[in-house]
């Protein structure tokens, strides 16, 4: 089976392919960091709620403290 000219990857095609891969990887990394930062902001807000506000969302002060003590990035 002979290779057709359209099946051969040129250096430009290789560079474009790698750039597309890097762009997808970068977007995924950015989305992951944004997700973790949003969790951090949510936990900070949770720590600032009063006991009455925590009761409204169905949490105790101990549960809120346990949640806010988690690592902001890994949990």
Secondary structure, DSSP 8 states (H G I E B T S, - for coil): ----GGGS--HHHHHHHHHHHHHHHHHHHHHHHHHHHHHHHHHHHHHT--HHHHHHTT--HHHHHHHHTS-TTT-
